[in-house]
Every structure is written in C-alpha cells, then in structure tokens.
Amino acid sequence: MATRSKRNRSERLQVRTTPEERALIDRAVAASGTDLTDFLITTLTVASRRVLADRTEFALSAEAAEAWERINRRRARRLAGLRELMLRRSPFTDD
C-alpha cells in the first residue's frame, strides 16, 4: 500500500476488535509498510467506494445513450478459445 501525503485529519474513528482481528490487522499493517492510520483509512476508503459504486447516478447525453444502446444490441460473437477457458479449472479454488 502506497503511503499518501499526510492530510489534516481532525475526525476520530474508534472501533473495537477481537484480539485475533487486531493481530491480523497489525500483521497487514506491518506487511504494507505503512502506519495503522494510513492503512485503515486507505482500506476503508477503497471498501467504501466499492460499496457505493453501484449506487452512483450515471448520466449520458442522448448521443452517448444511443451509442451505448447500439453496442448492447449487437449480436454476441464467438471468441476463439473462450469456451475452453471458461471450462478450465480455476487456479483459485481447491476443487
């Protein structure tokens, strides 16, 4: 995690954790090479943006909306190798 320039932070955020959660967080902070505050703020900010991303209003001009609709009306294409790729066992599971 990259350390960002220090900002003038005036708001306090307090959380309670279990000893196991705290130990995990402390290990992650140490591995990231930053301090607890920067680690938590960065992690919480990223998580917050993900949660809110699909709740953001997206507006398109009439021209852009029509272009989007043209793209979405296209027939699906067969892509060489895609079926085989999708049938392969995932490297991220133990199945």
N, C-alpha and C positions, 0 to 999 in steps of 0.2 A: 504494500500500500504506500503510495507516494505521500510524503508529508507536505501538506499545503502551507502556505504562509499563514502565520497566526492572525486571527481576526480578533476584534474586540468583542469577546463573548461576555455577556452580562447575565444571561439567564442560566439558572441552575436546574439540572435534571437529576433526580435521585431515583435509584432503582434498588430493589432488593433481589438478591440471588441466593441460590444454594451454594454451599462450599464447592460442589462439583462444577456448577456453572461458572463460578468465579475463577476456579483453577483453569478451566477451558479457555475462558476469555483472556486470562493472564498469559497463557501459552500462545494464544493467537496474537496478542499484542507484542510479545517478545519476538515472535517469528516475523511480524510485519516490520519491525524496526522503527516503530513509532511509539508515541505515548498513549496511555489509556484514553484520554480525552479525544485526541485526533482519531484514534481507531474507532471509538464508539460513534463519534459524530459522522465520520465518513461512512461507516457501515449502516447507521440508522438513516442517513440521508439517502443512500442508494436504495435501501429497502423501502423507504417512504415513497420515493419516486416510482419504483416498480408498482407498488400498491395503487398509486394514484394515476398511473399512466393510462389505463383504460377508462378512466373517468374524466379525462380531459376532453374538452369540446374541440372538434376538428372542423374547420370551415374551409370550403373550397369555393373558388369562383365558379360561375356557370360553365366556363370553358374547361376548367380543370375537372369539374364533376363529370362533364360529358366525356372527357378523355379517360377518366377512371372507369366509367361505365363501358366504354368501348373495349378497354383492356379486359374487363371482367366478363364480357360477352364472348370473348374468343374461345374457341374450342380448345380443350386440353390437348397437349402434344405428348406423344410418346418420346421419352428421353432414353437414349441408349444406356443400358446398364442400371437404370433406376430401379426396376423391379428386383434385380439381383441384389442391389444394395439394400433395399428395404427388407429382403428376406434373410439377409445375413444376421447372424447372432450379434447382439450388441456387446461391445467391449466393456460396457459399464455395468453389466449385470453378471450375477454368478449362476445364471440358469444353465 
